[in-house]
Amino acid sequence: MSVKTLYNHLKSSADIPIRCPICSERMTVSHFYQRHASENHRLKSRKQCVFCEGLKSWAHGEKNRPDNVKYVVECLKRFVIVARDESPAMDDETKKRRGGGRRSDIRRSMRM
């Protein structure tokens, strides 16, 4: 799988509204990937997969290896499914009362 494939998937998912699985902040996939993950959660997209919170990492310069690209693309697909914000009216208080974030859901799906 090529890096071009990864960027095509990122582009097609860019405007999808999500909630950050770590802090529950609303944003788009593009914002999460380009800024939020690194600035707020110290995840480095060049050395680790930001979509599974760094469960998969690699040495500098190895992100473009086909097996790593394939992992990130598949992880991005799962991330979009789990983190998608389909209920824009739901506020943070409702989420707290329901007891949850999506962080554990994403980590659980990575192990499948």
Residue pairs with C-beta under 8 A, 6 or more apart in sequence:
1 66
1 69
1 70
1 73
2 66
2 69
3 63
3 64
3 69
5 69
5 73
6 69
6 72
6 73
6 76
9 73
9 76
9 77
10 29
10 30
10 33
10 76
13 29
13 30
13 76
13 80
14 28
14 29
14 30
15 28
15 29
15 30
16 28
16 29
16 80
16 84
17 26
17 27
17 28
17 84
17 85
17 88
18 26
18 27
18 28
18 29
18 32
18 79
18 80
18 83
18 84
18 85
19 25
19 26
19 27
19 83
19 85
19 102
20 27
20 32
20 36
20 40
20 41
20 83
21 53
21 79
21 82
21 83
21 101
21 102
21 103
21 105
21 106
22 40
22 41
22 53
22 101
22 103
23 40
23 41
24 92
24 95
24 101
24 102
25 36
25 40
26 85
26 88
27 36
29 76
29 79
29 80
32 50
32 83
33 45
33 50
33 51
37 43
37 45
37 50
38 44
38 45
38 50
41 53
43 50
43 53
43 54
44 50
45 63
46 60
46 63
47 57
47 58
47 59
47 60
47 63
48 54
48 56
48 57
48 58
49 55
49 56
49 57
49 71
49 72
49 75
51 72
51 75
51 76
51 78
51 79
51 106
52 75
52 78
52 79
52 106
52 107
52 110
53 103
53 106
53 107
55 107
55 110
56 68
56 71
56 72
56 75
58 65
58 68
62 68
63 69
63 72
75 110
78 106
78 109
78 110
79 106
81 109
82 102
82 105
82 106
82 109
83 102
83 106
95 101
